[in-house]
Amino acid sequence: MDSDETEEKESSENLNSHSNSLTLHPEKAVPEDEEQSVVPEKSNLFDYQLEELKARLKKIKQDEAESLSESNEEHTKKVKQMFRDYETLKKELKDLEVNITTDSELLSSYFQKFQPHKNAITMGTLMPLEIEEVLDILQNLEYLLHHIDNAIVFADMQGMTKVISPCLNGTNNEIKAEALRLLGAAVQSNPKVQLKALESDFVQKILHILSTNTQTEVKSRCLFALSALIRQFPAAQNVWINHGGLEIFGKILVSDQLQIQIKVIKLINDLIIERQNLQDVSNPEQSQLKTKAYTVVDLEQKLLVYDYCKHLSNLMIKSFKDEMNNQFKMNNYEFLETISESMITIVPVCKYQLKGSKDSLLRTIQHLLIFYQKLDPILEQDDNEILQNLISLIDKLQNTVSEISHDEL
């Protein structure tokens, strides 16, 4: 019995010892082949050994570097696909024989291309292909001259006399019209080039063509170039008046194409408004100089001397009567709008000269208003909006003419 109890006690102690071992080290219960695939969970960085942390950080950096490298390579590849490098561009331009040059060099090259045609233009002996080449040169120059600096370079290179003048002196109306457009582009809002053109007698040349040429396109381009040349330039306006500009304009208002009449009316209207805006100049010294320059021209008085007010009012009466007879033609809208606005602007200037036609003007205006009011309900929406604009404008004209008092008459 003692021997059996001793064995049983020893066996029990061994069993307890084994059981305690399993409880304290549960990982030992995991099979040996699975142990290697399991990564122990650690909730705190401080649970790691220093060497293990270093290893892990190194691996993270390597992974990020590889990812960034792959991303950069992919981006660079995409950029290279979208854009060609400089050497490739140079090679392609060389293959196409394209030379990158400055605007002044382009102007010079067009001058050289134009020179061989100069005599043939003035003599009227150009062949059809030569005409096309000259027109192409003028169009390319006109495109370049919309840049103010290029226009100054063109004038300094004597482009006025070397290119434009021969074209205006020639017999080909297409070339003449294109040269006038080139002149307008050169002088527009460009005081330095305006002065060059004035010194080269271009006001007189334009007026000569305007009074002698019968082509609508040429006359229209004349008024474009003249308008660009004399706007905001009292000295040129004085030359224009002294060389019969207002007389020529009067003849146009009496009998010419509608398109040409509109341009004349708009130009005179703008010149009057130009003078009215002098009071808005804030600099006293500049205001005094401008006022003095415009006083020398004395446009308002010249309009009376050359019967411009009379020509404009007669044209207004005629156009209003024609409108009533033609049952509201939509294509006349611009003309009716232009002449009504111009009459509103010019009545204060022309009030003394209009004394004999005031009643006739008011009667015609009132008849047109009644005519339009009857049309109003039967027109479609788009036409009705245009009609309402005209009614508003002509009603304003009626009030302006009505304000002329008997004392002023």
C-alpha positions in Angstrom: 0.0 0.0 0.0 2.7 2.4 0.8 4.4 1.6 -2.5 1.1 2.1 -4.4 0.3 5.4 -2.7 3.8 6.6 -3.5 3.5 5.8 -7.2 0.0 7.3 -7.4 1.3 10.5 -5.7 4.2 10.8 -8.1 1.9 10.2 -11.0 -0.5 12.9 -9.8 2.3 15.4 -9.4 3.6 14.7 -12.9 0.1 15.2 -14.3 -0.3 18.5 -12.5 3.1 19.7 -13.6 2.2 19.0 -17.3 -1.2 20.7 -16.9 0.4 23.8 -15.5 2.9 23.9 -18.4 0.0 23.9 -21.0 -1.8 26.7 -19.2 1.2 28.9 -18.9 2.5 28.4 -22.4 -0.6 27.8 -24.6 1.4 28.4 -27.8 3.1 25.1 -27.2 -0.1 23.4 -27.9 0.0 24.6 -31.5 1.5 22.1 -33.9 5.1 22.8 -34.9 4.4 23.2 -38.6 1.7 25.8 -37.9 3.8 27.8 -35.5 6.0 29.3 -38.2 3.0 30.7 -40.1 1.5 32.5 -37.2 2.6 36.2 -36.5 2.1 37.1 -32.8 -0.2 40.0 -32.3 1.4 43.0 -30.4 -0.7 45.9 -29.5 2.1 48.3 -28.6 5.2 49.3 -30.5 7.1 49.0 -27.2 6.4 45.3 -27.2 8.8 44.9 -30.2 12.5 44.5 -29.8 14.6 47.4 -31.2 16.1 45.4 -34.0 12.7 44.1 -35.1 11.4 47.7 -35.3 14.3 48.8 -37.4 13.7 45.9 -39.8 10.1 46.7 -40.1 10.7 50.5 -40.7 13.3 49.7 -43.3 10.8 47.4 -45.2 8.1 50.1 -45.1 10.5 52.7 -46.6 11.5 50.3 -49.3 7.9 49.5 -50.2 7.1 53.3 -50.4 10.1 54.0 -52.5 9.2 51.2 -54.9 5.6 52.5 -55.2 6.8 56.1 -55.7 9.3 55.0 -58.3 6.7 53.1 -60.2 4.3 56.1 -60.1 7.0 58.5 -61.3 8.0 56.2 -64.1 4.3 55.9 -65.2 3.8 59.7 -65.1 7.0 60.3 -67.1 5.9 57.8 -69.6 2.5 59.5 -70.0 4.1 63.0 -70.4 6.5 61.7 -73.0 3.6 60.3 -74.9 1.8 63.6 -74.8 4.7 66.0 -75.7 7.6 65.8 -78.0 11.0 66.8 -76.8 12.8 69.8 -78.2 15.1 67.9 -80.4 12.2 66.1 -82.1 10.4 69.4 -82.6 13.5 71.0 -84.2 13.8 68.0 -86.5 10.2 68.1 -87.5 10.3 71.9 -88.2 13.4 71.4 -90.2 11.8 68.7 -92.3 8.8 71.0 -92.9 11.2 73.9 -93.7 9.5 76.1 -91.1 11.6 79.0 -89.9 10.6 80.7 -86.6 10.9 84.5 -87.2 9.9 87.8 -85.7 7.0 90.0 -86.8 9.3 92.6 -88.2 11.1 90.0 -90.3 7.7 88.9 -91.6 6.8 92.5 -92.5 10.1 92.8 -94.3 9.5 89.6 -96.2 6.1 90.8 -97.4 7.6 94.0 -98.5 10.1 92.1 -100.6 7.3 89.9 -102.1 5.2 93.0 -102.9 8.0 95.1 -104.7 8.1 93.1 -108.0 4.3 93.8 -108.5 4.4 97.5 -107.7 4.7 98.8 -111.3 2.2 96.4 -112.7 -0.4 97.4 -110.0 -0.2 101.1 -110.9 -0.2 100.3 -114.7 -3.1 97.9 -114.4 -1.2 95.0 -116.1 -1.4 92.4 -113.4 -2.1 88.8 -114.4 -4.9 86.9 -112.5 -2.3 84.8 -110.5 -0.4 88.0 -109.6 -3.6 89.7 -108.4 -4.2 86.7 -106.1 -0.6 87.0 -104.8 -0.9 90.7 -104.1 -4.2 90.2 -102.3 -2.7 87.5 -100.2 0.2 89.8 -99.2 -2.2 92.6 -98.3 -4.3 90.2 -96.2 -1.3 88.9 -94.3 -0.1 92.4 -93.6 -3.5 93.4 -92.4 -3.5 90.5 -89.9 -0.1 91.6 -88.5 -1.0 95.3 -88.3 -3.8 94.8 -85.8 -1.0 94.7 -83.3 -0.2 98.4 -82.5 3.6 97.9 -82.4 3.6 96.1 -85.8 1.6 99.0 -87.3 4.3 101.4 -86.0 7.1 99.3 -87.5 5.1 99.1 -90.8 4.9 102.9 -90.9 8.6 103.4 -90.0 9.4 101.0 -92.9 7.5 103.4 -95.2 4.8 100.9 -95.7 2.3 103.7 -96.4 4.1 104.9 -99.5 5.7 101.6 -100.6 2.7 99.3 -100.3 -0.6 101.2 -99.7 -0.2 104.2 -102.1 0.6 102.1 -105.2 -2.5 100.0 -104.5 -4.7 103.0 -104.1 -3.3 104.5 -107.3 -4.0 101.3 -109.3 -7.1 100.3 -111.3 -7.9 97.0 -109.6 -10.8 97.5 -107.2 -10.2 94.3 -105.3 -6.6 95.4 -104.5 -7.8 98.9 -103.8 -10.4 97.7 -101.3 -7.9 95.4 -99.6 -5.4 98.3 -99.3 -8.0 100.5 -97.7 -8.7 97.8 -95.1 -5.0 97.5 -94.5 -4.8 101.3 -94.0 -7.7 101.3 -91.6 -6.1 98.5 -89.5 -2.8 100.4 -89.4 -4.2 103.7 -88.2 -7.0 102.5 -85.9 -6.4 103.7 -82.3 -2.8 104.4 -83.2 -1.9 108.1 -83.0 1.7 107.6 -84.3 0.5 105.9 -87.4 -2.4 108.3 -87.8 0.1 111.2 -88.0 2.2 109.3 -90.6 -0.9 108.7 -92.7 -1.9 112.4 -92.4 1.6 113.5 -93.5 1.3 111.2 -96.5 -1.9 112.9 -97.6 -4.1 109.8 -97.1 -7.1 111.9 -96.1 -7.1 113.5 -99.5 -6.5 110.2 -101.3 -9.4 108.5 -99.5 -11.8 111.4 -100.3 -10.8 111.3 -104.0 -11.6 107.6 -104.2 -14.8 108.0 -102.3 -16.0 110.7 -104.7 -15.0 109.0 -107.9 -15.3 105.3 -107.4 -18.7 103.6 -108.0 -18.0 100.3 -106.3 -20.0 99.8 -103.1 -17.2 97.7 -101.5 -14.5 100.2 -102.3 -16.6 103.1 -101.0 -17.4 101.2 -97.8 -13.7 100.5 -97.2 -13.0 104.2 -97.8 -15.3 105.2 -95.0 -13.8 102.5 -92.7 -10.2 103.8 -93.4 -11.3 107.5 -93.1 -13.2 106.8 -89.9 -10.1 105.1 -88.3 -7.9 107.9 -89.5 -9.8 111.0 -88.2 -11.4 109.7 -85.0 -9.8 111.4 -81.9 -7.5 113.3 -84.3 -8.7 116.9 -84.7 -5.9 117.8 -87.1 -7.0 115.1 -89.6 -10.6 116.1 -89.1 -9.7 119.7 -90.1 -8.0 118.4 -93.3 -11.0 116.2 -94.0 -13.4 119.2 -93.8 -11.1 121.6 -95.7 -10.8 119.1 -98.6 -14.6 118.8 -99.1 -15.4 115.9 -96.8 -18.7 117.3 -95.6 -19.8 118.1 -99.1 -19.1 114.6 -100.3 -21.0 113.2 -97.3 -24.0 115.5 -98.1 -24.1 114.0 -101.7 -24.0 110.5 -100.2 -27.0 111.3 -98.0 -28.9 112.6 -101.0 -28.3 109.6 -103.3 -26.2 106.5 -102.5 -26.4 103.0 -101.3 -28.0 102.4 -97.9 -24.8 100.7 -96.6 -22.7 103.8 -97.5 -25.3 106.2 -96.0 -25.2 104.3 -92.7 -21.5 104.5 -92.4 -21.5 108.3 -93.1 -24.3 108.9 -90.5 -22.5 106.8 -87.9 -19.2 108.7 -88.4 -20.7 112.1 -88.0 -22.6 111.0 -85.0 -19.4 109.7 -83.4 -17.6 112.9 -84.1 -20.3 115.0 -82.4 -20.2 112.7 -79.3 -16.4 112.9 -79.3 -16.8 116.6 -78.7 -19.5 116.2 -76.1 -17.1 113.9 -74.1 -14.5 116.6 -73.7 -16.2 117.7 -70.5 -15.4 114.3 -69.0 -11.6 114.8 -69.3 -10.4 115.1 -65.7 -6.9 116.6 -66.3 -7.4 120.4 -66.7 -4.4 120.9 -68.8 -5.2 118.1 -71.2 -8.8 119.2 -71.3 -7.7 122.7 -72.3 -5.4 121.4 -75.1 -8.1 119.2 -76.5 -10.8 121.8 -76.4 -8.5 124.2 -78.2 -7.7 121.6 -80.9 -11.4 120.8 -81.5 -12.3 124.5 -81.5 -10.1 125.0 -84.5 -12.0 122.4 -86.4 -15.4 123.9 -85.5 -17.3 120.9 -86.8 -20.7 122.0 -85.5 -20.6 125.3 -87.5 -19.3 123.4 -90.6 -22.3 121.0 -90.4 -24.6 124.0 -90.8 -22.5 125.6 -93.5 -22.5 122.5 -95.7 -26.3 121.7 -95.0 -25.6 118.4 -93.4 -28.5 118.9 -90.9 -30.8 119.5 -93.8 -29.6 116.5 -95.7 -30.0 114.2 -92.7 -33.5 115.5 -91.8 -34.7 115.1 -95.4 -33.3 111.5 -95.4 -35.1 110.8 -92.2 -38.4 112.0 -93.5 -38.0 110.0 -96.7 -36.9 106.8 -94.9 -39.9 107.0 -92.4 -42.4 107.5 -95.2 -40.8 104.6 -97.2 -41.1 102.4 -94.0 -44.8 103.1 -93.8 -45.3 102.3 -97.5 -43.3 99.1 -97.4 -45.1 97.6 -94.3 -42.2 97.3 -91.9 -39.3 95.7 -93.6 -37.0 94.0 -91.1 -33.9 94.6 -93.1 -34.3 98.4 -92.7 -34.0 98.1 -88.9 -30.3 99.1 -88.7 -30.8 102.1 -90.9 -33.9 103.3 -89.0 -32.1 102.9 -85.7 -29.0 104.6 -87.0 -30.8 107.7 -88.4 -33.0 108.0 -85.4 -30.1 108.0 -83.0 -28.1 110.4 -85.1 -31.1 112.8 -85.3 -31.4 112.7 -81.5 -27.6 113.6 -81.3 -27.7 116.3 -83.9 -30.9 118.2 -83.1 -29.2 120.4 -80.5 -26.5 121.3 -83.0 -29.0 121.9 -85.9 -31.9 123.5 -84.0 -31.6 126.8 -85.9 -31.4 125.2 -89.3 -34.3 122.9 -88.6 -36.8 125.7 -87.9 -38.5 125.4 -91.3 -38.9 121.6 -91.0 -39.9 121.1 -87.4 -43.6 120.7 -88.0 -42.9 118.4 -90.9 -40.5 116.3 -88.8 -42.9 116.0 -85.9 -45.8 115.0 -88.2 -43.8 112.3 -89.9 -42.5 110.9 -86.6 -46.1 110.8 -85.2 -47.4 109.0 -88.3 -44.7 106.4 -88.0 -45.4 105.9 -84.3 -49.2 105.4 -85.0 -48.3 103.0 -87.8 -46.0 100.9 -85.5 -48.6 100.8 -82.7 -51.1 99.3 -85.1 -48.6 96.7 -86.2 -47.7 95.7 -82.7 -50.5 93.2 -82.0 -50.1 91.2 -85.2 -46.3 90.6 -85.2 -44.5 87.5 -84.0 -42.5 87.8 -80.8 -39.1 88.4 -82.4 -40.4 91.0 -84.7 -42.4 92.6 -81.9 -39.3 93.0 -79.8 -37.5 94.9 -82.6 -40.6 97.0 -83.2 -40.8 97.9 -79.5 -37.1 99.1 -79.6 -37.9 101.3 -82.6 -41.0 102.7 -81.0 -39.0 103.6 -77.9 -36.2 105.2 -79.9 -38.6 107.2 -82.2 -40.6 108.4 -79.2 -37.4 109.7 -77.8 -36.7 111.5 -81.1 -40.2 113.0 -81.0 -39.5 114.5 -77.5 -36.1 115.8 -78.7 -37.6 117.6 -81.7 -40.5 118.9 -79.6 -38.1 120.6 -77.1 -36.9 123.1 -79.7 -38.7 126.2 -78.5 -40.0 129.1 -80.6 -37.5 131.4 -79.0 -34.7 129.3 -80.4 -36.4 129.3 -83.8 
